[in-house]
């Protein structure tokens, strides 16, 4: 019985530590839409200045989606495909016997 009573306490301690860590990270985040955010200072200028030479695509949106973020786009498509397959398997596409 002693091991069972320590388990919830251990889980509570771990949960509290993770919550404290996440709260600390949220406090350090820049405000939403702030021009001081790293995405606006580093990423956007690099995409705009070197996008054509890096990717060869003249459309900046196309170069970001299909060259810089290709794995992310592939992952999103995989998740959507898996969701469609799950829905189809739950609906049962065949005739009832």
Phi, psi and omega per residue, in radians:
X1 nan -0.436 -3.123
X2 -1.145 -0.637 -3.140
X3 -1.210 -0.569 3.135
X4 -1.218 -0.576 -3.124
X5 -1.356 -0.432 3.106
X6 -1.363 -0.459 -3.088
X7 -1.083 -0.890 3.113
X8 -1.103 -0.603 3.114
X9 -1.150 -0.746 3.103
X10 -1.090 -0.767 3.123
X11 -1.096 -0.673 3.118
X12 -1.163 -0.676 3.106
X13 -1.147 -0.798 3.122
X14 -1.101 -0.773 3.126
X15 -1.085 -0.698 3.114
X16 -1.143 -0.709 3.131
X17 -1.151 -0.734 3.118
X18 -1.147 -0.724 3.099
X19 -1.087 -0.727 3.103
X20 -1.109 -0.740 3.108
X21 -1.094 -0.811 -3.137
X22 -1.137 -0.690 3.107
X23 -1.110 -0.697 3.102
X24 -1.130 -0.665 3.116
X25 -1.201 -0.664 3.140
X26 -1.159 -0.653 3.129
X27 -1.116 -0.593 -3.103
X28 -1.434 -0.132 -3.125
X29 -1.233 2.552 3.042
X30 -1.216 2.769 3.128
X31 -1.111 2.668 -3.134
X32 -1.080 2.217 3.127
X33 1.422 0.085 -3.115
X34 -1.189 2.413 3.125
X35 -1.319 -0.122 3.097
X36 -1.542 -0.010 -3.125
X37 -1.150 2.490 -3.134
X38 -1.020 -0.524 3.132
X39 -1.125 -0.631 -3.140
X40 -1.427 -0.498 -3.112
X41 -1.438 -0.645 -3.005
X42 -1.918 -0.888 -2.965
X43 -1.279 -0.908 -3.064
X44 -1.067 -0.841 3.119
X45 -1.063 -0.621 3.135
X46 -1.193 -0.763 3.107
X47 -1.060 -0.731 -3.092
X48 -1.259 -0.669 -3.079
X49 -1.446 -0.585 -3.041
X50 -2.041 0.126 -3.081
X51 -1.094 -0.784 -3.104
X52 -1.195 -0.755 -3.125
X53 -1.238 -0.580 3.134
X54 -1.283 -0.725 -2.980
X55 -1.878 -0.469 -3.079
X56 1.479 -0.039 3.139
X57 -1.603 2.304 -3.136
X58 -1.434 -0.335 3.095
X59 -1.591 2.075 -3.046
X60 -1.154 -0.612 3.125
X61 -1.142 -0.765 3.108
X62 -1.097 -0.734 -3.124
X63 -1.148 -0.642 3.128
X64 -1.218 -0.830 -3.067
X65 -1.201 -0.733 -2.989
X66 -1.792 -0.184 3.110
X67 -2.019 -0.972 -3.123
X68 -1.271 -0.674 -3.045
X69 -2.026 0.626 -3.079
X70 -1.127 -0.740 -3.131
X71 -1.168 -0.647 3.099
X72 -1.131 -0.764 3.114
X73 -1.116 -0.702 3.090
X74 -1.108 -0.714 3.107
X75 -1.107 -0.727 3.113
X76 -1.121 -0.724 3.115
X77 -1.140 -0.643 3.109
X78 -1.140 -0.725 3.114
X79 -1.122 -0.761 3.113
X80 -1.099 -0.721 3.124
X81 -1.110 -0.745 3.119
X82 -1.133 -0.653 3.111
X83 -1.138 -0.726 3.112
X84 -1.124 -0.752 3.108
X85 -1.100 -0.681 3.122
X86 -1.131 -0.743 3.134
X87 -1.135 -0.749 3.126
X88 -1.135 -0.641 3.132
X89 -1.239 -0.564 3.104
X90 -1.278 -0.593 -3.141
X91 -1.311 -0.428 -3.137
X92 1.196 1.664 -3.017
X93 -1.396 -0.018 -3.079
X94 -1.720 3.071 3.078
X95 -1.341 2.607 3.060
X96 -1.330 2.421 -3.132
X97 -1.316 nan nan
